[in-house]
Structure formats: C-alpha cells, structure tokens
C-alpha cells in the first residue's frame, strides 16, 4: 500500500549572507529567519513524510521553543525523521517539491539540492523532485519578505 503526505512551510527572510534551501547554502543578500537554519524546503518534506505515515508534524518532534534545536542544520531533522519512519515499517518512494522564492534564483542549485536530499533520505536522486517558482512580485514572497515550500511524499510499507 502506498501512502501520501503533504507538507508546507514558510519563513520570513532577513538581511544576511546566505539562504539554506534543501540543505544547500546559497550565497546572497537574504537569510531565512527561523529557529533552526530556516530551511523551509526540508521542513515541508518532513511534514509530508510524517503525514504519509500519520506520525504527526515537525513541531511534535523538533519544537521551535526548544533551545537544543536553535540554529540546527535541518538535514539532522530530516535524517532523524526518515529513521523514525523506517522504524515503524515504511520506506520512501518519492518526494515532489516546489520552492516558492522571488530571489535569489535557485535553478542552478537544484541538482545539488536533489543530491543532498537523496543522500540524507538514503534514496536515489531520481526519487527527489525539486522545482522552483516565484510569485511574480506579488505578496510577501514577491517583495522578498519571506519564502515557502510545498512537498508531497509517497511511502510504502517495508516488505
């Protein structure tokens, strides 16, 4: 049986030196303002994976009010999540994502993101889809006040 889950996350942007998207550091004028590294893409993937297995959401496992998660690399959260999912008898089949960000343009970083995510999830790069879009300068994303990500994950029972 295949199960599906959906995840969504947004973070404010602030002046900074780099943005972390899918575990990949992108130099530029903005940083994500979050308790951890603010990687909205990974946070959305985690929620999608947890949703597919009915285990809850990212806040239940990695609450933003716990000091130990302050400035934590989100790939740690993702690797912990996939181990938890395997321990209850599921394996990842595929993840499809969309990053919603006005700037910087991230298209050239997508292959690196796919590789980093695949390594963290212990799967093949072909099982990770990362797409990018803008809001054509509309809303808080269009004015570079924030950014977001959507993810859908499919998982199946381990045999």
Buried (B, 14 or more C-beta within 10 A) or exposed (E): EEBEBBBBBBBBBBEBEBBBBBBBBBEBBBBBBBBBBBBBBBBBBBBBBBBBBEBEBBEEBBEEEEEEBEEBBBBBBBBEBBEBBBEEEBBBBBBBBBBBBBBBEBEEBBEBBBBBBBBBBEBEEEBBBBEBEBBEEEEBBBEBBBBBBBBBBBBBEEE
